[in-house]
Amino acid sequence: MAVCEVCFRHCDIAEGRLGFCKGRTCRDGEVTAFNYGKVTSIALDPIEKKPLKRFFPGSRIISVGSFGCNLHCPYCQNYEISWSDGVEYLASRARDICPEELLNIALLYKDKGNIGVAYTYNEPLIGYEYVLDCARLIHENGMKNVLVTNGMIELSILNKIIPYIDAMNIDLKSFDDDFYAKLLKGNRDQVLRFIEEANKHCHVELTTLIIPDENDSVQHIRNLSSWVASLQNGKDIPLHISRFFPCFKMTDRKATDVSKVYELADIAREKLNYVYTGNC
């Protein structure tokens, strides 16, 4: 039995078993990344797809992901790899890509506009050891590292990787504690601390998915954008307001009205200089 220190859960993981995220295990009495180097998804994407609007616009980036997540969002679009109970199957089907091979892939696609690697698709920091090993190599070879994360990670982990990270898109899924605790089984305060610290060290953009009857009130977005504006240079932090579509375990809701997304984006613009709409 050992305690995982990656997020607020601090899972007690028995030898050979998995934590809540299904990406970390206990081996020889120590917690380690069960999903290390196990790649389920890899693609050359436009940087805007991360989404990052104000970080090397027009460029492309190798996007890589594994499996597992320390949140259980019932509307997850990548639930097959993030929520799956069949992680042993995913592990057996995943492609093993060591850090050196990922570097070679990134370099191979430089002539197609690739600027580096984005760690994404599932929650990359439940396997932070792999991100760290890869990011060091990418950084040493003059390329960029991008992290797409839910931000529900201890600052001790952030401090290990931040010297090698150039940009992040962090999900700020709601500004409401109940939304995080009841709907996502998560912890909003840990996300806020992560955002505040990350913003001191690298380019940060935020994404909020607008879900009908959950986080779509004017006051909610006003509170969220006011908090973002209060951060260091917060008025210039880009915020992506995205449209929800029914998915996974949340097919009882209609897609968010486009007009609602535009309305809330305008509310956010009262405090923030760069607000973008997505999925509209």
C-alpha positions, 0 to 999 in steps of 0.5 A, spaced: 500 500 500 502 506 498 499 513 497 499 517 491 501 524 491 498 527 484 492 530 486 487 531 492 484 524 492 491 521 495 489 514 493 491 509 498 493 504 492 494 496 494 500 493 491 498 491 483 492 495 484 490 502 480 488 508 483 481 512 482 484 515 475 486 508 472 493 511 470 497 510 476 499 503 480 503 501 486 509 497 484 514 494 490 511 499 495 511 505 490 506 509 486 508 509 479 505 511 472 501 504 470 500 508 463 507 510 462 509 510 454 502 507 453 499 511 447 492 511 445 492 517 440 497 521 436 496 526 431 498 532 428 493 537 429 492 545 428 495 549 435 488 552 435 485 545 436 488 545 443 485 550 443 490 555 443 488 562 440 494 566 442 500 561 442 504 560 435 497 561 431 497 557 424 502 552 427 501 545 428 503 540 433 504 533 435 498 531 440 499 525 444 495 521 449 494 515 453 488 513 458 485 514 465 483 521 468 482 523 475 475 526 474 469 523 472 465 528 467 459 525 465 459 528 458 466 526 457 468 526 449 474 521 450 470 517 455 473 511 451 480 512 454 478 517 460 473 513 463 474 506 461 474 500 466 478 496 461 484 499 462 488 492 461 485 492 454 487 499 453 494 498 455 495 491 451 492 495 445 496 502 446 502 503 442 509 503 446 512 510 445 518 511 449 520 519 450 526 518 444 521 516 439 516 521 441 522 526 440 524 523 433 516 523 431 516 531 433 522 532 429 520 528 423 514 533 422 517 539 423 517 541 415 510 540 416 509 546 421 510 542 427 512 546 433 513 540 438 508 536 442 502 537 446 500 532 451 492 531 451 486 527 450 486 524 457 489 527 463 496 527 461 498 529 468 496 522 472 502 520 468 506 526 469 513 522 469 512 520 462 510 528 460 516 530 464 521 525 460 518 527 454 518 534 455 525 535 457 527 532 450 523 536 446 525 542 450 533 540 449 531 540 442 528 547 441 521 545 440 515 547 444 511 543 450 504 544 450 499 541 456 492 540 455 489 539 462 484 539 467 488 542 472 486 538 478 493 536 480 498 538 486 502 544 485 508 539 487 507 536 480 506 542 477 513 544 479 516 538 477 514 539 469 513 547 469 520 548 467 519 545 460 512 547 459 511 553 454 503 553 454 497 550 457 490 550 456 486 548 462 479 546 463 476 551 468 469 547 468 465 551 473 466 556 478 461 552 483 464 547 488 458 543 487 459 542 480 466 539 481 464 535 487 457 532 485 458 532 478 465 531 476 467 528 483 473 533 483 475 539 487 475 546 484 480 549 489 485 545 487 484 547 479 484 554 481 491 554 485 493 550 479 491 555 474 494 561 479 501 558 479 501 556 472 499 563 469 506 565 473 510 561 469 507 560 462 502 562 457 495 560 459 489 559 456 482 557 459 476 553 457 469 553 459 464 548 456 457 551 457 452 546 459 445 547 460 442 548 467 449 547 470 454 552 469 450 557 464 448 563 468 450 570 467 452 570 474 456 564 474 460 567 468 461 574 471 464 570 477 468 566 473 471 571 468 472 576 474 476 571 478 480 570 472 481 578 471 484 578 478 490 574 476 497 576 474 495 579 467 489 576 468 485 581 463 489 578 457 488 570 459 484 568 453 478 564 455 474 559 450 467 559 451 465 552 448 458 549 446 456 543 449 453 537 445 449 531 448 455 526 450 456 519 454 452 519 460 449 526 459 444 525 453 438 528 457 440 535 455 440 539 449 446 542 445 447 549 448 443 554 444 448 558 440 445 564 442 447 563 449 454 561 448 455 568 444 451 572 450 456 569 455 462 570 451 460 578 451 459 577 459 466 575 459 468 580 455 466 585 460 472 583 464 477 579 459 480 582 453 480 575 449 474 571 449 473 566 444 467 561 442 467 554 440 463 549 437 458 554 434 
